[in-house]
Amino acid sequence: MNILGYMQKVGKALMVPVATLPAAAILMGIGYWLDPTGWGADSVLAAFLIKSGAAIIDNMAVLFAMGVAFGLSKDKNGSAALSGFICFLVLTTLLEPGSVAQLLSVPIEEVPAAFGKINNQFVGILLGIISAEIYNRYSTVELPKALAFFSGKRLVPILTSIAGMVMAFVLMYLWPVVYDSLIIFGTKLQSLGAVGAGLFGFFNRLMLTVGMHHALYPVFWFDVVGINDIPNFLGGAQSIANGTGIPGTTGMYQAGFFPIMMFGLPAAALAMYHCADAKNKNKTFSIMLAAAMASFFTGITEPLEFSFMFLAPVLYLIHAVLTGLSLFIAASMQWMAGFGFSAGFVDFVLSSQNPLATQWYMLILQGIVFFVLYYSIFRFAIIKFNLKTPGRGEDDEEEVKEQSIEGLTVSYIEAIGGRDNIVEVDNCITRLRLTVKDSSLADKKALLALGAAGVVPMGKSGLQVIVGLGKVDKVASQMKIALANA
């Protein structure tokens, strides 16, 4: 598999631990609603909820180690997650400051500050990848009869504990250098302030086209270079108390997404509906309404973005620029809100009582402005330059074929090039992530006719098919069953 294809798999695996964040956001959000001034000090129930959510946030590093190991494992077996956990425990125990002082025979005061931060998401991701590779390679190994009990999946935790020891030795000398470099990088990013937030928003949307936004957001949202925007925001009063949460600053890499996902993209959907050909308006309305509702309420934007990403790339470039502008404005004005999953209405309401949510209501006014901007720009560009968008142009004349999931899966397999062309099937929230022998064999027109919102070749051996929220899991599962029974 090529590097880009592997990074796609890592990006998808990152969604496993990231999916735990909504639970933290809900618990802490309700807690802050119950006790917005005491942050748990004046309400036992609020404290109970806030502390429960903090248990997830405070252990994100180990969740990344386990989640990535599980997500990258070939059969999604719990043994892979256990192996990631063991590898993480071994390494972080050996490299905590007291252990390093003993191993290097130096006073603890002379231990580099880097080892005080060894328990972080960056290390968790690294160890998750290593554990998954060990699991995939050795989980089916058969040992001699005398050691048969330790064969297969029982062998993997032993090997990952050894890998943790080896990595501890390597990182004992390498981690201080890496840590110092990351600190410099993080400081540079933070020094850009609102401009840095705007650039993040712009590139976040651009990289979505190939699914590589997963490689970008951990730098800003988690503790890779010391920014850690999401956990710090969700930490609320505790983050303020320990200095990691700064009102008006923490949340700057999140807040600007709310006007886009709650207002901008739904306005784009309305503009595309109004510009659709008369004969396609009913079909376009149902598609745009469902996609706009998903964007507004949950912040899941892929169904809407992929509806015009490839049909009208210039509109998507405009969308990326406007996203960057939104993050820049929110950061400049210190209008802050945060999320545990994405920048939809649910997270917006839950975060509003967080003590780090400063002038969050102004994001609604900003959103109204962006609603007008998106609608005006999209409608003008579509009509002026005769851009093809859903319901507009010859590509929309063919009706999407209504089939059962089983029948649809068979059709997808045929359109991708047949069973012999498919090597591996995986999926994320909205798209099939396929490893194929030759991506050029995929029939893009046939896939779009089946209802796919987009088809993205990833070199010769990689292919992504945007199937849509709610359907992709069923199609992927049926596809795996069909291929296994071939």
N, C-alpha and C positions, 0 to 999 in steps of 0.2 A: 504494500500500500504506500502511495506517495505521502510526502510530509503534509501536504494540504489536506489530504483525505484523513490522515491520522489526527490532525488538529481538529477536524470536524467531529471525530469521535470523542475527543477530549472535551470539546465544547458541549456536545450533547450530554456527556457524563456529568459535567458540572451542574446540569439542571437537576440532578438527583438531590444534592445537598441544598441547592438554592430553593428547591421546592419546600423546604422546611421553614423558610422565612415567613410565609403567610401566617403560619400558626403563631409565630412570635409576634407578628404585627397585630394580629387580632387580639391576643391576650393582653399585650402591653397597651394597645390602643383603647380597649375597653377599660383597662385599669386607669389610664390617664383621664378618660371621660368621667369615671367615678370620683376621682380625686385629682382635679387639674392643678391644684395649688400645693397640696401636701405630697403628691407623687407617691402615695402609699403610706405616708406617715400618719394620716388622719383617717384611714380606712383599712381595716383588716382585709376586706375582700379585694380592694384595689392593690394592696401590697401583695396579696396572694397571686393575683393575676400578673402583675408586673414582674414579680420574681420568677414566675413560671415561664414567662416569655424570655426573660433574661437568661434562663438556663440554656435556651437554644442559642441565643446570641453569643454567650460567653464560651460556648463549646463549638463554634463554627469550624475551628481548625481541624478537630478530630472528625467532625461531620464531613468535612471535605475529604479527608483521608479515606473514610469508609465509603462515602457516596461515590467518589471517583473510582475507587477500586471495584465497587459493585457495578457502576455504570459501564465500565470498560470491560468487564468480564464477559467471556463469550456466551455464557448461558445464564447470566444474571442470577448467580447462586449466592446465598447468604455467606458461604464460606469465604468468598472473595472480600466481602465487607469485613468479616472477622479478621482476615489476614491484614487488611489495611489498618484496622484498629491496633493489632499487635505490633505491626511495623512502626506505627506512630508512637505507641507507648514506649517501645524500646529506645527509639532515637531520642525522643524528648526527655526521657529519664536520664539517659547518658549525657545529654548536652544541657541539662539545667545547670545554672551557675555553680552550685555546690559540687556537683559531680565533675564538672570541668576543672574546678580548682583542685580537686583531689587527683584527677587523672593527669593533670599537667604539673602537679606539685607546686602550685603557686597560691599566694593568699587570694581569698575570694575577691578582695578589692581590685586585684589586677586582672580579673577575668573580663574579657571584652564585653561591652554592653550588648553586643549582638546576641549573646546567649540568653539574655533576659527576655528576648523576643523570639526564641526558637519555636514557641508554640503559636504558629501563625498559619493562615490559609495557604500561603505560598508553599510552605513545607508540607502541609497537608495534601495539596494537589500533587506535588512531586512524589510523595510516598504512596499516594493512591495509584498513580500511574505505574510505579515500580511493582507494587503488590499485584495489580491487575495483570501485568505482563508475566509475573511469576505464576500466577494462578492459571492463566491461559496456556502456559507452556508445560506446567508440571502437574496439573490437577488430574490427569489421567495416567500418570506414571505408575507402573506396577513394580514393587520392590520384591526381593527374594522372600520366600515363604517365612523365614525367621523374622522378617520385618514387615510382613504383609499388613499388619494392623495399621501401619503408618503410610500405606499406599494411597494414591489418589488425592482426594481433597484434604485428608488428614496430614499429608506431607506439606501442604502449602503454608500453614501457619509456622511450621518449623523453619522453612526456607525464608519466609518473610521476616522472622525474628533475626535470622542470620543477616539478611539484607539490611535490617535496621541497624545492626551493629557495624556493618561495613560502611553504611552511609553516615553513621555517627562519626566514624574515624575520618571519613573524607570531609564532612562538613565541619569538623572540629578546626580544620585549617582553612577551609574554603568559605564557610558561612560568614565570618567577619568581613571578608572582602566583598562577598555578594551583598551583605546587609548594608555596608557602607555605600556601595554603588546604588542600591535601591533607595537609600535615604537621600542621596544626591539627586537622583531622578525624581523622587517624590517631592522634594523641596522645590525643584525647578518647576514641576507641574503646578504645585500650589502657589508658587510665586507669580504665575500667570493670572491667578485669581479668576475673575469672571470670564476673561478671554479663554483660559484653559477649560472652563466649564463649557463654553460655547464650542470650542474645538472638539471636545469630547462628544457633545450632542451631534455634531455634524458627522464625525467619523463613525459614531455608533450606528447611525442610520445607513451610511454608505456600506459598512461592512456587513450589514444585515443581508445584503444581496447574495452573499456567498456563505452566510451563516457564521462568519468569523467575528461577529460582535461579541460572542462568548469569550474570545481571547482578549478583548479590549476592556470590558466592563469590570473584571476583577481588580484591575489596577486602580480604578477610581472608587468602586463600591466596597471593596474588601481590603484586608490588611496586607496587601502585597508590597506597597511602597509607603505605608504609613498613613494613607488617606482614610480608608476604612469608613466611607461615608454612610453606608446603610446601618451597620451595627452601632456606630457612634450616634446616629440619629435615633434609632430605636431605643438606645440606652437612656435617652431623655435626661432626667434629673441626675442619675448616676453618672452619665457622661459629663454633665456640667460640673458635677462635684469633683471628678477626677481630672478635669481639664481636657478631656478628649472631645467634648461637645462644646461648641462655641455658638451661641445664638446669633443668627444672621449669616453664619458661614457654613456650619454643618448642615448638609442637605443640598448644597449648591450643585451637586452632580445628579440630583434627582428632581428638584422642584420644577425646573423648566419643562420636564416631560408632561406634566399635568395639563397645561394649556394645549399641548399638541394632541395628546391621546383623548382627552375629554371633549375638546372643541375643534381643533384644527382638522384632524382626520375625518370626523363626522361631517364637517363642512365640505371637505373634498368629496366625500361620498355623495352629498346632496348635489354638488356641482356636476358630478359625473352622471347622476340620475337625470338631472335637468337637460344634459347634453346628449342623452341617449336617443337613438332613433325611435320614432313614435311606435313602430311595431315591436320594439324590444323594451319599452318602458316598464311593463309589468314585471318581466323577468329581472330587469336591472334593479327595480325597486326592492324586490325581495332579497337579492344578493347584497345590495348596498345597505339595506336596513339591518340585516343580520351582522354584517361586518362592522357597521358603525356602532351598534349596541355592544358588541364585544369590546371594541376599542374604548367606548365611554365608560362602561361599568367595570371592566376587568383590566384594561390596559393591554389586552392581547391585540396587537395591531397587524400581525402578519396576513390574516385573511384579506384585510383591506389594502395593505401596502402591495401585496403580490398581485392584486387585481389590476394595478396600473404600472407596476415596476418595469415590466418588460414590454408592455404595449406602448407605453409613453415614458421612456427613460428620462426625458427632460422634466416631466412632472415630478419624478422621483428625486431628481437632483434639486429641484426647487424645494421639495419636502425636506430634504436633508439640510439645506441652507436655513430654512425657516426653523427647523428643530434646533440648530446651533444658535440661531438668533434668540429663540425662546429661553434656552438655558443661560445665555449671556445676560438677557434682561433680568430674569429672576435672580440671578446671582448678583448682578450690579445693584439691584434695588433691595436685596436682602429679603425677598419674599420666599419663605422657606416652607416646604412640606416634604414628607418622605414616604417611602413605601416599603412593604415587605415582599411584595410580588411584582407589581408594576403600577404605573401611574394612572390608575383608573379611579372611578368615583368611590368605590369601596375603600381603597387605601387612603384616598383623600379625606374622607370622613373620619376614618379611624385615627389618622395622624394629626388631625386638627387640634386636639387637646394636648398633644405632646409639647412639653415646655420649650423644645427647640423649634417648634413650628411658629415662626415669626411672620406676622402679617400674611398668613396663609390665604386669607380671603381675597387679597389682591390678585392672586393667581386666577381667580374667577373672572375678574375684570380683564386681566391679560388674555385669558382664554376667549372672552367675547371678541376682543380685538383680533385675535388670531383666527377666530371663526370667520370674520369678515375678510381677513387677508386671504385665507385659504380658498374660500368660496369665490372671491373676486378673481384671484390669480388663476386658479384652476379653470374657471369657466371661460375667462378671457383667452387663456392659452389654448384650450381645447378647440374653441370656435375659430380663433384667429389663425392657428396653424393646422387646423383640421386634424387634430391628434386622435388616434384610435384609443378609446377607453371602453370599459365594459358596456355593452349595448350599443356601441357606435362602430360601424364599419363592417366589412364583409366577414371578419373572423367571428362575429357574433351571430351570424345567420343560422349556423348549425346548432340545433338543439342539443343540450346536454342529455345524454342517454341515462334514463332512470333504470337502475338495476339493483338487485339485491347485493348485499356485501360480498357474498360468495361469487356471484356473477361479475361484479365490479372488479374483484380481485383477479379473477381469471383474465379479464380484459386488460387490466393494468400490466399483468405479467406479459401478455402478448405484445402490448404496446412498448414495453421496455426492451423487447428483443427476444422474448421467450425464456423458458426456464434455464436453458443452457447459458444464457448471458448473465444471469444473476448469481453472484458469488455470496453476498451477505445482505441481510435486510435488517435495518434498524429504523428508529423513528424518534422524533422529538414532539413538541406540542402540536405542530401543524404540518410537518413534512416527513416524507419517507427519505431516509438517508441510505443510499444503496451503494454497495461495492459491486461493480459489474466488470465483465471482461472487456467490453467496448461500449462506451457511452454513446458513440455515434449511431449505434443500432436502435436507440430509442426513437420512437415516432412521436415527436413533440406535438404535432397536430392531433394525433389520436389521443394522446394523454390529455390535452386541453379539452377535447370533445367529451372525454369521460368526466370532466368537472374539475380537473386540476387547475389551480390558480397560477401555476408557473412551473417551469422545468429548468433546472440549473445543472448543466454538465460541470463536473469538477475534475478536469483532465480526462484522460482516457478511461480511468477505472472508477471514477466517482460520479454519482448522479443523485440529484435531489429533486423530488417531485412534491410540490406543495399541494397536499390533499385537502387540508382544512381541519379546523378544530372539531373534535368530537368524532370525526370519521377516520382519522389517520391511524389511531390505535387499532381499530377493528380491521382495517385493510392490512396493516403490518402483521397482525396476528394471523389472519387468514392466509396471507402470503407465505408466512413461515410454515404454516401447516401444509399448504399446497406444495411447497418446495420439498418439505421433508417426506411427503408421500409420493414424490415423483419417481 
